[in-house]
Amino acid sequence: MIRGTRAFQTQLFQAQKLQRLLWLAQGHYAATYHGRKLMPATFVAMTIRRREPNIYRAYELGRPALPDMLPPEEVIGFFDRLWGRFGHHSAEHLDKLVRAQRVYTEALKKGEGEEIPFENIARYYTEQSNVKPQTVVRSADGREWKKLDAAHR
């Protein structure tokens, strides 16, 4: 469980929905936070769906017993916004949403089980995003940096 987030405090959901939410979270986080990864993850294109193989294996025999964790405030706020936008949708709806994404279809054209590089995910979501990137980036230890616009680089 991830403490401090509406998304995971009271919700138990099927592994398929988790897979889709992880995909959406990784892409939207990259678009919002200047191409940064939310988590170390590898997504592969499958005919049926894309999936993160490590999570798939961990949940293969049911929900694993994992310790609670408290992510940085930036991530808690991000999870809450993501949950508010996508949490009410079914796994099937989320699957249709992400299956239509160009980054996925291009990887699948290369073959079943093709890895979808994070750089491609980040680029796709940044291009498609209507979210304005954060102007202040905060590290896990609380340090803050102000992003310069193109005129000041």
C-alpha positions in Angstrom: 0.0 0.0 0.0 1.1 3.5 -0.7 0.3 5.6 2.3 -1.1 9.1 1.9 -2.9 8.6 -1.4 -6.6 8.3 -2.1 -5.8 5.9 -4.9 -4.5 3.1 -2.7 -5.9 3.7 0.8 -9.1 1.8 0.4 -9.0 0.4 -3.0 -8.2 -3.2 -4.0 -8.4 -3.6 -7.7 -7.6 -6.3 -10.2 -4.1 -6.7 -11.5 -5.2 -5.8 -15.0 -6.3 -2.4 -13.9 -3.1 -1.9 -11.9 -1.1 -2.6 -15.1 -3.0 0.0 -17.1 -2.7 2.6 -14.3 1.0 2.0 -14.1 1.3 2.7 -17.8 -0.7 5.8 -17.5 1.1 7.0 -14.4 4.6 6.5 -16.0 3.6 8.4 -19.1 1.7 11.3 -17.4 4.5 11.7 -14.8 7.1 12.0 -17.6 4.9 14.6 -19.4 4.4 16.6 -16.2 7.9 16.4 -14.7 10.2 17.0 -17.6 10.7 13.4 -18.8 11.5 12.0 -15.3 10.6 8.4 -14.5 8.0 7.8 -11.8 9.3 4.4 -11.2 11.8 1.9 -12.6 9.6 -0.1 -15.0 9.8 -2.0 -18.2 6.7 -2.2 -20.4 6.4 -4.7 -23.3 3.8 -4.7 -26.1 1.6 -7.7 -26.2 -1.2 -8.5 -28.6 -3.7 -8.5 -25.8 -2.2 -5.7 -23.7 1.0 -4.0 -22.7 2.3 -5.0 -19.4 5.1 -4.4 -16.9 6.5 -8.0 -16.5 7.8 -7.5 -13.0 4.4 -6.5 -11.7 2.8 -9.3 -13.7 5.0 -11.9 -12.0 4.6 -10.4 -8.6 0.7 -10.6 -8.9 0.6 -13.9 -10.8 -0.4 -15.9 -7.8 -2.5 -13.2 -6.1 -1.8 -10.0 -4.3 1.7 -10.1 -2.8 2.5 -9.1 0.8 4.4 -5.9 0.4 5.5 -3.4 3.1 3.8 0.1 3.2 5.7 3.0 1.7 5.4 6.7 1.9 6.4 8.4 -1.4 7.5 12.0 -1.6 4.7 14.6 -1.4 5.1 15.4 -5.1 4.3 11.8 -5.9 1.3 11.6 -3.5 -0.2 14.6 -5.2 0.4 13.2 -8.6 -1.2 9.8 -7.6 -4.3 11.7 -6.3 -4.7 13.6 -9.5 -4.2 10.5 -11.7 -6.7 8.6 -9.6 -9.2 11.4 -9.9 -8.9 11.3 -13.6 -8.7 7.5 -14.2 -9.6 5.6 -11.1 -13.3 5.4 -11.7 -12.8 3.6 -15.1 -12.9 -0.1 -15.6 -9.8 -2.1 -16.6 -11.5 -2.6 -20.0 -12.0 1.1 -20.6 -8.4 1.9 -19.6 -7.3 -0.9 -21.9 -9.1 0.6 -24.9 -7.7 4.0 -24.0 -4.1 2.9 -24.0 -4.3 0.3 -26.7 -5.0 3.2 -29.2 -1.9 5.0 -28.3 0.7 5.3 -31.1 3.6 4.5 -28.8 2.1 1.1 -28.1 1.0 0.3 -31.7 4.5 1.2 -33.1 6.2 -1.2 -30.6 3.7 -4.0 -31.4 4.5 -3.7 -35.1 8.0 -4.7 -34.2 6.7 -7.9 -32.7 5.0 -9.6 -29.7 6.9 -8.8 -26.5 8.7 -5.8 -27.8 10.0 -3.5 -25.1 8.6 0.0 -25.2 11.5 2.2 -24.3 10.8 4.8 -21.6 12.1 7.6 -23.9 9.3 6.7 -26.4 6.7 6.7 -23.7 7.9 10.1 -22.3 8.0 11.6 -25.8 4.5 10.4 -26.7 2.9 11.6 -23.5 4.7 14.9 -23.7 3.5 15.5 -27.3 -0.1 14.5 -26.4 -0.2 16.2 -23.0 -2.4 19.2 -22.3 -0.7 19.4 -18.9 1.7 22.3 -18.5 5.1 20.9 -17.2 5.9 21.9 -13.6 8.1 25.0 -13.4 9.6 23.8 -10.1 11.2 20.4 -9.8 11.5 19.0 -6.3 13.9 16.2 -5.4 13.1 13.4 -3.0 15.1 15.1 -0.3 13.1 18.4 -0.7 15.5 20.5 -2.7 13.8 22.6 -5.4 15.0 23.8 -8.8 13.2 26.2 -11.0 13.1 25.1 -14.7 14.3 27.8 -17.1 12.3 28.5 -20.2 14.0 28.3 -23.6 14.8 32.0 -23.7 17.0 31.7 -20.5 19.0 28.6 -21.4 
